[in-house]
Amino acid sequence: MLVQEIIKKKRDGSPLSAAEIRFTIAGCVQGTIPDYQLSALLMAILLKGMDGEETATLVDAMTHSGAVIDLRDVPGAKIDKHSTGGVGDKVSLVLAPLVASLGVKVPMISGRGLGHTGGTLDKLESIPGFTIHQSLDAFKQIVRDVGCAIIGPTAELAPADQRLYELRDVTGTVESPPLIAASILSKKFAAGIDGLVMDIKVGSGAFRKSIAEATVLAELILEIGKAAGKPMVALLSDMNQPLGHAVGNALEVEEVVAALKGQGPADLMEVTLELGYHMLKLANLASDRRRSLEMLQDAISSGKALTKFAEMIRAQGGDSLVLEDLQRLSQAAHHAVVAAPQQGYIASMDTEGLGMAALMLGAGRQRKEESIDPSVGLKIEKKLGDAVQPGEPLVELYYNDKAVSSEIVTLVERCFVIALEPVQPPPLIIKTLY
């Protein structure tokens, strides 16, 4: 087969055969197809789409592009959670140890930041010593002993996704539903999960801007999961403002620690507890919603969830003392405040713009070879519906350059719309699909 013919076929809107998809994924892993051809195919898929059969084949090919872990001999239900990405979305770092402390096994294969969104792996790597690269045997052992582990794709596990994920991030092809579904599910299926809870973000800071777009993606993922015999739930949650207050890697870890100590922002905790309820339900550990939420709250208030997070950090080579001394995390040298220009109420935010501001400060990548500065980012001081007075802080910037760029300050200022009349913030959980 010729890769350029496969690219042309998809460019012209024709479905690819199973053989063509498997040939492409094999070439991706073996390195026989260069980045420029893979990038062209990704763009063709973004523009022309894939039907359900193509997407299911792509998921299967990517899942089996490397090893598939067998966790059947690990006691307990293996339930994972995945988010499609948002600004300030640090839920996985709270949720994995939380539900693991209640007996759910959480084998999580996660990703780095994409575009304006933050990545779970980047946040974890801001913890000194934390290693996202684990052998498959070590990963399995940590899941068995601790109950949760969060690692990245490796040369052994879903290697096709690792290469495609990096290319999508820098070629403007992140938003494609079949590529999103294939990336998520290939990692999850390769990790040996029994079930999955999806958090599909909707709004200005998400890749799915509308409920209709998000529903299409949710239904596609649920369809593939059903065909694979994996029970799944998909929640649509609001991303018209950052989740919590912190945006940036070490800053978000600080907020995770606060959440596990019972001091997390209300919106972060609402989403976390809702996802936790569905994970417990899939694991058959609690069917009653009220009882499930009580169990989750008790795990936080008792310190069990925080202890579990410390166990996971140590098991993956990290410094768990950061949980008691946040100064052990990387600290930005400078702070600057972006203030409200007038009195009123926060009516809307350009959440994607805030994510881009964090990226420009160094909290994300504009090219795949770039490194991340874990200390930089933003703290959102005002949320949707909040009243503001002139000169009150809207955002605090954390940076290491001698002076923060006027371009970044202007971008952040333009992200806020202030109205004269009170504004009702949108509901966090939009709907749930089974």
Beta strands, then each sheet from edge to edge (+ up, - down):
strand 1: 79-83
strand 2: 106-109
strand 3: 148-151
strand 4: 195-202
strand 5: 232-238
strand 6: 246-247
strand 7: 334-339
strand 8: 344-349
strand 9: 377-380
strand 10: 387-388
strand 11: 393-399
strand 12: 416-419
strand 13: 429-433
sheet 1: 1+ 4+ 5+ 13-
sheet 2: 2+ 3+
sheet 3: 6+ 9- 11+ 7-
sheet 4: 10+ 8- 12+
end
